[in-house]
């Protein structure tokens, strides 16, 4: 359990007794601010594939 492993009371820390944790995400935006690619995962160790990031950047150049 997260609270026991790290001695963190997530609900108290959040201020609403909820068990919400951030979800890491990668956003690729074009020059107008439009999201052209998005990567997210509930598992914080998973990240957007570098090839997908590079492909998205190539598309907006």
N, C-alpha and C positions, 0 to 999 in steps of 0.2 A: 504494500500500500504506500502510495506517495507520501502521505503525511508521516507515517511511521519511519520510512526510510530516510527522510530529510528533515524530520521534525518541523514541518511547515503545516500550519492549519490553513489550507487553501481558502476555505470559506471565510474565515476571519480576515485573511489577507485581502481577499476580493471585496470585503465590506458588505457582502449580501448573502453570506452563507452558501453561495453557489459554488459548484465545483467546476468552474470554467478555467481552462488553460489555453494559452495562445496556440494557434496553428501556424507553423512557419510556411511562408509562401514566397514565391518569386514572381514578380510582375515585369513584363517587358512592355514599355510604352513607346508609341511613335512620337513624332515631334509635336503632334497636336494634343498629346496626353491620352490618346485612346489606347486601351489595353489590347495588345496584339498577341500576347502569349501569357499563359498563367500556369504555374505549377504549384501544387500544394499537397500535403499529406499529413494525416493525423500523427504519423510516426515522425518525430522530430529528426530522426537520423536519415530520413529520405529527403532528397533534394531533387530539383528539376535537373534533368539530364543535360549535361554540358552541350551535347550536339544539338538538342532542341533549342537551347538558349542561343547558340551561335547561328542556327538556321533562322530564328526569329529576328535576330539582329541583321542578318543579311537581307531579309525581306524588307526591312524598313530603311535601308540605306539607298 
